[in-house]
Amino acid sequence: MTRRLPSPRPMKRRSLGTVLIVAGSVLAAGALTVARAGLPDLAPYVPASGVLALAAAALIGCGGGLAVARTRSEGRGPLRVLSWWWVFAGILLIALSMWASVAVLLHVADMAPDLARRVELRLDAVKTGLTVGAGAAGAVALLLGVRRQWLGERAQAYQEYDATEKRVTELYAKAADQLGHEKAAVRLAGLYALERVAQDNPEHRQTVVDVVCAYLRMPPPVREGAPEERNPVDQQELQVRLAAQSVLTKHLRRTDTGTDTGTDTGTDHGTAIGKGRGTGIAAGRGAEKGTEAQRRPGPFASFWPGIELRLSGAYLVEFDLNSCQMEAADFRGARFAGRTDFGGAGFAAKADFRDAGFDGRTFFGLAVFDGMADFGQATFRGRVDFGWVRFGTRADFRETRFRGRADFAEAGFEGLAYFEKAAFAGRADFQGVTFAVMAGFDRAVFAGRTLFDGARFEGAAYFEGADFTHETDFGQVRWRRNAGSTSTWPSGWVEMPDPDDPDHGSLVPALPAGVPGG
């Protein structure tokens, strides 16, 4: 189901209406204060309190209109038929205004000293009363004219809205039909037509993104005789899929970084970017800012906020979401062929990569996962970089297979971190990582060099049954003991509490058996 985002214009209008109502209330209070103080009039028959009261009424009226006004994007409100009660109220208003004015003027006329003057004033009172009644009738007619004008403008606005929706629907249907055409050129045309529809109509953007994602989820045609280990997709279809991926990444990137975070210069990606910064969670929060180029203000007009990607089971080639921002992402069972770049990406809600396969080098450096990040049972066949990544509520790497080097240097886990039964075939780098809540590495397999030096465990750490077959470095690891939890460390490493604070300490190599103190 497509989630429609609220339009910012009604929100701004209602905020302005609230401000005007507050300002009018302040002026009304000022009018009462001026009236009680008995200040002199601004001009003959122009009291200051009256001016303030009129201004207050105008502000409150305008503010109330702005606060309750509806727009086309908020839906069509029901049209209320003018009730006979309103007609009766209008007639009653005319009659009351005539009676009140005549009664007051007749009372004034009866105060005249002589009879002839009283008769003259009584005749003038009747004439004035009739004039007041005519004015009230004119006011009622004016209100009816305003309502008639409003109904005409409302009908015109709805006609324009219907015409726009009809045109958008026709363009959408035609573009979707082109996307299913057998010729690649026609599919490309349909793809760019859908992009234009989404760019010009923000309320349809999620729908268009869902269509593009559905296209990428469909199995691609395979070239005959293509080897399984190489890219088997038909070349024309490959171009269409690359264009579809480009449409997504173009509109999910808030700023143009102008940098390539995935360039292999022989230096660890996360370490190079994080050089000179703090460690742990502070470093993770620093990842939100990114490089200096990422901090340039002003999002592009083409940026589509609040988008969810649904690419479960998709086949993605050279997928690049560097510095892209999205609400949520579903990549369950997706296959990433070639180089994959999520560097600096932001996920506001859950990011699901369960059972995903990454065939080439993969970058997540500086990414921010505000919600759950699930990489359970995923497979990374090449080197993967999670340097300086910030994981929010939960990071799940259970039974994940790392067949190449895995780099988590300076990453920050602000919630639970699960690595149970994870398999690291190459080097595993957790230098400077901060685990703020809990880190679980039970029955994990580390077949290559493993580095945890400088890591911080603010909560419980579990390495029960973990298998380390090569060099392991837990030097300068800092831990904190929490009530109700007992950490289990790798064989050969023991806790050394701080002399001043036994609830904090470091890890040191265990002394061999038979050595004093061992």
N, C-alpha and C positions, 0 to 999 in steps of 0.2 A: 504494500500500500504506500502510495506516494505521500510523503509528509510535506505539506505546504508551509513554507516559512512566512511569518508575519511580515507585512510590508512596513518599511520604516516610516513612510509618510503619514499614515494614520496615527502612529505612535507619537510622532513629532507634533502633529496637529492637536492631539489630545493633551499632550504636555503643555503646549501653548495655551490651550483652553483652561487648563488648571491654573496656570500662572495668571491669566486674566481674571479668573474668578477670585483668586486670592487678592489681587490688586484692587478689584472692585470692592471687596469686603473691607479692605483697609480704608479706601476712600469713603465708604459708607460710615464707618466708625468715625472718620475725620469730620464728616458732615454733621453727625450728631454732636460731636465735641464743639464744633464752631457754632452750632445753633444754641447750645447751652451757654456758651461764653458770651453771646450777644455781640459778636464782632460787627463792625459797620459793613454796609453793602458795598459791593465792588462798583456799582453804578446805580442810578435810580431804578428801583424795582428789580434789581439784580442782586439778590442776597448770595453771599459766598457759600452758605450751606446748601442752597438750592443748586448752585453750579456743581458742587462736589457730589450732591446726590444724583444729578443727571449723569455725571461722568461715571459714578459707581454703577448706576443702572445699565449704562451702555457697555461697560467692561464686563459686568456679570452676564448680560445678555449675549454678547459676542463669545465670551468664554464658554457659556453653557452650550451654545450652538456648535462650537468647535469640539467640545468634549463628547457630545452625543452624536456628532455627524458620522454617517456611514459612507463608505466608498464602494466602488464596484468590486474591488478585490476582496472586500469583506463579505460579499454575497448580497443578494437582492432581498431587501426588506419587504414585508407584506404591505400592500397598498390598502389603506383604510378608507372606506367609503364615508363621505361626509354624512354624519348622522343628523336626523331631524332635531335632535336636542340642540345641536349647534345653531340651526336655523331659529329655533325658539329662543335660544340665548341671545342671538343677534337682535331679534325683534324686541325682547325684553330690555336689552341694553339701550336701544333707541328710545323706548317708552320711558324708562327710568331717567335717562339723561334729560328728556324734555320735561318730565314732571319735576325733577330736582331743580333744574334751572328756573322754571316758571315759579315754583314754590319759593325759592330764595329771593327772586326778584320781586315777587308780589309782596313778600314780607318787607323788603326794602321800600317798596312803593307806599305801603300803608304808613310808613313813618314820615311821609311828606306833610308839611304844615297845613296846606289848604286842599280843598276838594278837587279843584281843577288840576292841580299838579299831580294828585294821587291818581286821577283818571288817566292822565297822560302817561304816567309811569307804568300803570297797570297794562295799558295797551302796548307799551314798549316791552314789558316783561313777556307778554304773550308772543310778540314778534321774535324776541330773542330766544325764547324757548323753542319755537319752531325752527329757528336757525340752528340752534344746538342739535335738535333732532335730525335736521338735514345733514349736519356735519357728522353725527354718529352713523347715520345711514351711509354716508360717503366712506367712512372708515371701514365699515363692514364690507362695502363693495370693493374697497381697496384690498382687504384681506382675501376676499374671494378671487380677485384678479391675480394676487400674488400666488395663491394656491393653483390657479389655472396655469400660470406661467411655470410654476415648479413642476406640475404634471407634464407639461410639454417638454421641458428640459429633461425630465426623468425618462420620458419615453424616447427622446432623441439619444440620450446617453446609453440606454439599453439597446437601442437599435445599433448604435456604433459598436457596443460591446459584443452583441450577437454577430455582427458582421466580422469583427476581428477574430472572434472564436471560430467562426465558420472558416475563415481564410486560414487560420493556424491549423485547424483540423484537416483541411484539404492539403495543405503543404506537408503536414506530418504524415498523412496517409500516403501521399505520393512518394515522399522520401523513404518511408518504411518499405513501400513496394519496390522501390529502386534498390534498396539494400538487399533484397532477396533475388535480384536479377542474376542471371548466369554469367554476364560479362562484368569483368572487374572494373572497367571504366564507368559503367552505370552504377555499380555499387559505391564507387568513390563519390560520384555526384550525389547519390542519396545520402551518403554520410555527411558531406559538407552542407547539404540542405538541412539536415537535422541539426547540425551545429548552429546554423543561422537561426532556425526556429527557436532554439534554446537561448541563444544570445539575446534575441529581441523580446523574449517572453520568459521572464524569470520564473513564473509559476509553473512552467513546463520543463524546467531544466532537469529535475530529478527523473522525470519520465523519459526524456531523451537519453540521459545517462544510462538508465535501465535498459533501453533498447540497444545502445552501443555495447553494454556489458553482455547482454544476451547474445549478441552477434559473436563476441569474443569467446563466449562459453561454448558455442557450437563447434563440433570437431572439424578441424580444417581438412581440406582435400590434400591427400598425400601424393607426391610425385612417384611415378612408377619406378621401381628399382632404387629408390633413395635409401641409403644405409640408415639403420635405426639410430645409430649414435650421433648422426649429424642432423641438420635441420631438414626434415622431410617434407615441409610444406611447399605446395606449388608456389612458384615465384610471384605470379600475379596476385594470388590470394594473400601472400605474405605482404605485398605492398598495401593491400587494403587493410590488413590487420595492423600494420605499422601506422597507417593513417588514423585508424580508430583509436589506437593507443595515444597518438599525438593529440587527438581531440580531447581526450580525458586529461592528459598532463598539462596541456596548454591552459585549460580553464580551472585547474586545481592549484596552480602555482600563483601564490599571492604576490611575490616579488621576483624580479629577474636577478638571480645571484651573480650571473656572469662568470661563475666558477664551475669547475668540474671536480666535484668532491670525490670522484672515483678514479682520478688519474693515478696510475701506479708509478710512483717515483722511487720505489724501493724503501719508502718510509711508511711505518704503520699509520694508517689513515687517522685513527682516533688520537694517537699520540702526537702526531704532527699538528693537528688542529688544537689539541688541548694543551700544548706546551705553554708553560708559564701560568696556567690557571690553578685553582684549588683542586682538591680531590673530593671524591665521594658525592654525597647528595648535592652539595653546593656546585660541584662540577656538572652534575646532571641538570640542575636548574639553569646553569649557564648555557647549556645546550639549547635552551629556548631562544636565546639571542642569536646564536650562530655566529657566522663571520660578519665582518663589517659590512660586506655587500648585502647580507641578508637583513641588516638593520635599516636599510634605506627605507624611508617612509613612503606611503602612497601605494596602495594596491592597484593593480591594473584594472581597467574597466571590464576586462574579459574574465576576471576571477569570479567563480561561482561558489559562494559559501554554502556550508551545510550539506554537502553532497555525500551520499553513501555509495560506495562501490560494492557491487555484488558480482564478483568474478570467481565464484567457486567452480572448480573444474576447468577453468579457462586455460588456453594455450597462449602464452605471452612471450614475445621475442624481443630481446634487448629492451626490457621494460624499464622506463625511467620516470620515477615519481620524486625525483630530487626536489626538496624544498616545497613539496605540495602539501596542502592542508585539506583534510577531509573529516567528515563527521565520524564515519565508521567504515570498515573495509572487511570484506569476506573473501578470502583467497583459499578457502578450504579445498584441498586436492588440486590446486592449480599447478601448472608446470611452467617454470621460468627458464626459457632457453637463452643461452648467451649471457651477457653481462646484465645484472639487475642492480638498480640504484634506487634506494629509498633514503638516501642521505639527507638529513635535515627535514624529513617529512614529519607531519604532525597528525596524530590520530586522537580526536576528542573523545571517542567512545571505544568500543571494543575493536581490536584488530585480530582477525582470525586467520592464521596460517597453518592450521592443522593439516597434516598429511601433504603439505605442499612440497614440491621438488624443485630445487634450485640447481641447474646444471652447470652454470658458470660462476664467475666471481660475483659476490653479492656484497652490497654496501648498505648498512643501516646507520652509519656514523652520524651523530648529532640528532637522530630522530627522537621524537617525544611521543610516548604512549601515555596519555592521560587516563585511559581506561585499561582494561585487561588486554595483555598481549599474549596470544596463545600460539605457540610454535610446536605443540605436542606432535610427536611422530613425524615431524618434517625432516627432510633430507637435504643437506648442503653438500653437494659433490665437489665444490671448489672452495676457495678461501672465502670466509665470511667475516665481515667487520661490524661489530656492535660497539665500537669505541665511542665513549662520551654520550651514549644513549641514556635517556631518562625513562625508566619504567615506572608507571604509576601504581595502580591498586594491586596488580598481580602480573607476574611474568611466568609463563608455563613452558618449560622446555623438556618435559618428561618424554623419555624415549626418543628424543631428537638425535639424529645421526649427523655428526660433523666429520666428513671424510677428508677434509682439508684443514687448514689452519683456522682456528676460531679465536677471534680477538674481541674481548670484552673490556679492554683496558679503560679505566676511569669511568665506567658505566655506573649509574646510580639506580638501585632497586629500592624504591620507596615503599613498596608493599611486599607481599609474599613472593619468593623466588623458588621455583621448583625445577630441579635438574635430575630428578630420580631416573635411573636407568638410561641417562643420556650417554652416548658413545662418542668420544673424541679420538679420531684416528690420528690426527696430527697434533701440532702444538696447540695448547689451550692457554690463553693469556687472560688472566683475571687480575692483572696488576692494578692496584689503586682503586679497585671496585668497592663500593659501599653497599652493604646489605642492611637496610634499616630495620627490618622486621624479622624475617626468618629466611634461611638459606638451606634448601634440602638437596644434598648430593648423594643420597643413599643409593648404593649399588650402581653408581655411575662408573664408566670405564674410561680411563685416561691412558691411551696407548702411546702418546707422544710426550714431549716435554710439557710440564705443567707449572705455571707460574701464578702464585697467589700473593707474592710479596707486596706489601703495602696495602693489602686489602683490609677493610674494616667490617666487622660483624657486630652490628648494634643489637642484634637479637640472637636467637638460638641458631646454631649451625650443626647440620647433621651430615656426616660422612660415613655412616655405618655401611659396611660392605663395599665401599668404593675401592676400585682396583687401579693402582698406579703402577705401571710397568716401566716407566722411564724416570728421568730426573724430576724431582718435585721440589719446589721452593715456596715455603710458607714463611719466609723471613719477614720481619717487621709487620706481621699481621697483628692487628689490634682487635680485641674482643671485649664484650661487655656481658656480664652475667645478669640474667633476668630471673626473677622469682618464679618458681614453678617450672623451669625448663633447664635441662642439662645438655650441653653441646657434646657431640661426639666428633673427635678430630681424627685425621688420617693417622695410620700407624707410624710411629716414629716422631710424633710431635705432641708436646704437652703444654698445658697452660702455665704461664708464669705470672701470678698476680702482681700488681703494682704494690710496692710497700705502703704507700699512703692511701691507696684505695683498692681493697681486695676485690671489688666488683668489676674492676677493669684490669686489663693486662695484655700480654703479648704471648705469642707462641714461640717456643724454643725447641730445638731438637732434643729428643729424649736421650739420656745417657745410656750406653750399652749396659746390658746385665753384668753384674759383677763389679762395676765401677762404683765407688762410693757416691751415694746420692742417686744411683740409677735404679 
